[in-house]
Amino acid sequence: MGARSRNYVAEGKGDFVPVFFNRIPDYVTNMEPAEVFLVTLSEPDEHGYCSYGLSCDFAKEAGERPGTKVIGAVNPNMPRVMGDNFIHVSNLEAIVESDEPIHEHGRPEIGEVEEKIGANIASLVRDGDCLQLGIGAIPDAVLKFLGDKKDLGIHSEMISDGLMDLYETGAITGKRKNIDKGRMVITFMMGTKELYDFVNDNPAICMKPVSYVNDPFIISQNDNVVSINSALQTDLMGQVCAETIGLKQYSAVGGQMDFVRGASASKGGRSIIAFGATTKGGTISKIVPFLTQGGSCHHKQK
């Protein structure tokens, strides 16, 4: 639940259904099946296959559900991203031609606090670790300090421009991964056109459905998984609140718990929760004796 939908839910115009991200394909194909699925696709290749492009997550499985009519908005601006991320034109009910620009997400501004957090987290990352990072200033700050590492792997819900920069330093090879060796496994991405050009027809990128990427069992099959995420509040017992501000639903379940569990079960794995200690110009502490009433506790940090 992001900024665009938050107010609708708060006003009672929309429903919030808590679902682990890795379970959403099951939800949209079995619990609340779609009759019609409209999705933006890349242009078909010479064999008739269109790529789901920047977002495989639940699109791949929703598009394959028997009985669902898939309408493809075929757009030459959508990159052709490799992996389990394709649909054949014979499976489309209709094709709509589109040349709309693909939405871009600008690079975040990295401040002094984010730089310090990034350097601290980078000191906990070892050569050969398999990383999962979110989006924003802190993940990009972490990536900024990892250029001297060797043979890092990527198994992450998403990637953004910062990961592209790190890959180009040679720090990411995926050689030490136990599964999907040598490939960056993701389920969606957000960034600039520079990132979209980078992933286009790039065999180093392996897009797969979220039911695979975010499955804690799959995640744990790689050794030394380092999960790096943020939160809204933590208490002195190490309980982490990442969804609500008091009684207000601010975010959603997402994939954080998937990777916290997967990293914790990984041999040598580590789950890191990182955020600035205060908010509102330093007037409100995010580190508190007790979670605010209504705060949803995801887990305890070791």
C-alpha positions in Angstrom: 0.0 0.0 0.0 1.7 3.1 -1.2 1.2 6.9 -1.3 -1.4 6.7 -4.1 -3.7 4.1 -2.4 -3.1 5.1 1.3 -5.8 7.7 1.4 -8.4 5.6 -0.4 -8.1 2.9 2.3 -8.1 5.4 5.1 -11.3 6.9 3.7 -13.0 3.5 3.4 -13.0 3.6 -0.5 -10.7 0.6 -0.7 -9.9 -2.6 1.2 -6.6 -3.6 2.6 -6.0 -7.3 2.5 -2.8 -8.4 4.3 -1.0 -11.0 2.1 2.7 -12.0 2.0 4.0 -10.9 -1.3 5.1 -14.4 -2.3 1.4 -15.5 -1.8 -0.2 -12.9 -4.1 -0.1 -15.1 -7.2 -2.1 -17.6 -5.3 -4.5 -14.9 -4.2 -5.1 -13.4 -7.7 -5.4 -16.8 -9.4 -7.4 -18.8 -6.9 -9.0 -16.6 -4.1 -9.9 -13.6 -6.2 -9.4 -14.7 -9.8 -9.4 -12.1 -12.5 -11.6 -12.5 -15.6 -9.7 -10.0 -17.6 -6.0 -9.1 -17.2 -4.6 -6.0 -18.9 -0.8 -5.9 -18.9 1.9 -3.9 -20.7 4.3 -6.1 -22.7 7.4 -5.7 -24.8 7.1 -6.1 -28.6 7.1 -9.8 -29.6 10.3 -11.3 -30.8 10.7 -13.4 -34.0 9.2 -16.4 -32.2 6.1 -14.5 -31.0 7.1 -14.1 -27.4 6.5 -10.9 -25.5 8.3 -10.1 -22.3 6.4 -8.9 -19.2 9.3 -6.4 -18.9 9.9 -4.7 -15.6 7.4 -6.6 -13.5 7.0 -10.3 -13.5 5.8 -10.6 -9.8 2.2 -12.0 -10.1 1.7 -11.0 -13.7 3.2 -14.2 -15.1 0.9 -16.5 -13.1 -2.2 -14.3 -13.5 -1.5 -14.3 -17.3 -1.3 -18.1 -17.4 -4.5 -18.7 -15.4 -6.9 -20.8 -17.4 -10.0 -18.8 -18.4 -8.4 -15.4 -17.9 -8.6 -13.2 -20.9 -5.2 -11.4 -21.3 -5.1 -8.1 -23.1 -1.5 -7.1 -24.0 -0.6 -3.4 -24.4 2.4 -4.0 -26.6 4.8 -1.1 -26.1 8.2 -0.7 -27.9 9.5 1.3 -24.8 9.1 -1.8 -22.6 12.4 -3.6 -22.3 12.7 -7.3 -23.1 13.8 -8.7 -19.7 15.1 -12.3 -19.6 14.1 -15.1 -17.3 10.7 -16.8 -16.7 9.1 -13.6 -17.9 7.4 -14.3 -21.3 4.0 -14.8 -22.8 3.3 -15.9 -26.4 1.0 -13.8 -28.6 -1.2 -16.8 -29.1 -2.2 -16.6 -25.5 -3.4 -13.0 -25.8 -7.1 -12.3 -26.2 -6.3 -9.0 -27.9 -3.3 -6.7 -28.5 -3.4 -2.9 -28.0 -0.6 -0.9 -29.5 0.9 1.6 -27.1 3.9 3.9 -27.2 3.4 5.5 -23.7 6.7 6.3 -21.9 7.5 3.8 -19.2 7.3 5.3 -15.8 10.6 6.2 -14.3 11.6 6.4 -10.7 14.3 9.0 -10.1 17.5 8.3 -8.1 17.0 9.1 -4.4 19.0 11.9 -2.7 21.6 10.3 -0.4 22.2 12.5 2.7 24.7 12.4 5.5 22.6 10.1 7.6 22.1 7.6 4.8 25.8 7.7 3.9 26.7 6.7 7.5 24.1 4.0 7.6 25.3 2.7 4.2 28.9 2.6 5.2 28.0 0.8 8.5 25.9 -1.9 6.7 28.6 -2.3 4.0 31.0 -3.2 6.7 28.8 -6.2 7.6 28.8 -7.5 4.0 31.4 -10.1 3.1 32.8 -11.3 -0.2 30.5 -13.9 -1.8 27.3 -12.8 0.1 24.0 -12.9 -1.7 22.1 -9.6 -1.3 18.5 -8.5 -1.1 17.9 -4.7 -1.0 14.8 -2.5 -1.2 14.5 0.9 -2.9 15.5 4.3 -1.6 18.4 6.3 -0.2 19.7 3.7 2.3 19.9 0.7 -0.1 21.6 2.9 -2.7 24.0 4.2 0.0 24.9 0.6 0.9 25.6 -0.2 -2.7 27.8 2.8 -3.0 30.2 1.3 -0.5 30.4 -2.2 -1.9 32.6 -1.6 -4.9 35.6 -3.3 -3.3 33.7 -6.6 -2.6 34.1 -9.7 -4.7 31.7 -12.3 -6.1 28.5 -10.8 -4.6 25.2 -12.4 -5.6 21.8 -10.9 -6.1 18.5 -12.6 -5.1 16.2 -9.7 -4.5 12.6 -8.7 -4.8 13.6 -5.7 -6.8 16.5 -3.7 -8.1 17.1 0.0 -8.9 19.8 2.1 -10.5 22.2 1.7 -7.6 22.6 -2.0 -8.2 23.3 -1.4 -11.9 26.2 0.9 -10.8 27.6 -1.8 -8.5 27.4 -4.4 -11.2 29.4 -2.3 -13.5 32.3 -2.2 -10.9 32.6 -6.0 -11.3 31.7 -6.7 -7.6 28.6 -8.7 -8.7 29.3 -12.1 -10.3 26.9 -14.5 -8.6 29.7 -17.2 -8.8 29.1 -18.4 -5.2 25.4 -18.7 -5.3 24.0 -22.2 -4.8 21.0 -21.7 -7.1 20.6 -19.5 -10.2 24.4 -19.2 -10.2 25.8 -16.2 -12.1 22.4 -14.5 -12.5 20.7 -11.6 -10.7 17.3 -13.0 -9.7 14.5 -10.4 -9.2 10.7 -10.1 -9.6 10.4 -6.4 -10.5 12.4 -3.2 -10.9 12.0 0.5 -10.6 14.4 3.1 -11.9 15.5 5.4 -14.7 15.6 4.7 -18.4 19.3 4.1 -17.9 18.4 1.0 -15.8 15.8 -0.1 -18.3 18.3 0.0 -21.1 20.8 -1.9 -19.0 18.3 -4.8 -18.3 17.1 -5.0 -21.9 18.1 -8.4 -23.4 20.7 -8.7 -20.6 21.4 -12.5 -19.8 22.7 -11.5 -16.4 19.2 -10.6 -15.4 16.7 -13.4 -14.5 13.2 -12.2 -13.8 11.0 -14.8 -12.1 7.5 -14.8 -10.5 7.3 -13.6 -6.9 6.1 -17.0 -5.8 9.7 -18.2 -6.5 11.8 -15.1 -5.7 10.1 -14.4 -2.4 9.6 -17.9 -1.2 11.6 -18.1 2.1 12.5 -21.7 1.3 14.0 -20.7 -2.1 15.8 -17.7 -0.6 17.4 -19.9 2.1 18.9 -22.3 -0.4 21.6 -19.7 -1.1 24.2 -19.4 1.6 25.1 -16.1 3.2 21.9 -14.2 2.2 22.0 -10.7 3.5 18.6 -9.0 3.6 18.6 -5.2 4.0 15.2 -3.5 4.7 13.8 -0.5 6.5 11.1 0.0 9.0 8.9 2.7 10.7 9.7 1.9 14.4 11.6 -0.5 16.6 11.4 -1.0 20.4 14.1 -1.9 22.9 13.1 -5.6 22.7 14.0 -5.5 19.0 10.4 -5.7 17.8 10.1 -4.2 14.4 7.0 -2.3 13.0 7.1 -1.8 9.3 3.4 -1.3 8.4 1.6 1.0 10.7 2.0 4.3 12.4 0.0 3.7 15.5 -3.5 2.8 14.3 -2.9 4.2 10.8 -2.2 1.6 8.1 0.8 3.3 6.4 2.4 0.5 4.3 1.7 -3.1 3.7 3.1 -6.6 4.2 5.2 -6.5 1.0 8.2 -8.9 0.8 10.1 -7.8 3.9 9.0 -10.8 6.0 9.7 -13.2 3.2 13.3 -12.1 3.1 13.8 -11.8 6.8 12.7 -15.4 7.2 14.7 -16.6 4.2 17.9 -14.8 5.3 17.5 -16.1 8.8 17.2 -19.7 7.5 20.1 -19.3 5.1 23.5 -20.8 6.2 25.5 -17.8 7.3 22.6 -15.5 6.5 21.8 -12.1 8.2 18.7 -9.9 8.3 19.4 -6.2 8.7 16.8 -3.5 9.5 18.1 0.0 8.8 16.7 3.4 9.2 17.4 6.9 10.6 16.9 7.1 14.4 14.5 10.0 14.2 11.9 11.6 11.9 10.1 14.9 11.5 13.4 16.9 11.7 14.7 15.0 14.6 11.6 15.6 16.8 10.3 12.0 16.9 12.4 9.0 17.8 11.8 5.8 15.8 13.6 3.8 18.5 11.1 3.6 21.4 10.7 1.7 24.7 7.4 0.2 23.5 5.8 0.1 20.0 3.0 2.7 19.6 -0.4 1.3 20.3 -1.6 -0.4 17.1 1.9 -0.9 15.8 2.1 -4.2 14.0 5.1 -6.3 15.1 6.7 -8.3 12.3 9.5 -9.9 14.1 12.3 -9.5 16.6 15.9 -8.8 15.5 18.7 -10.8 17.0 
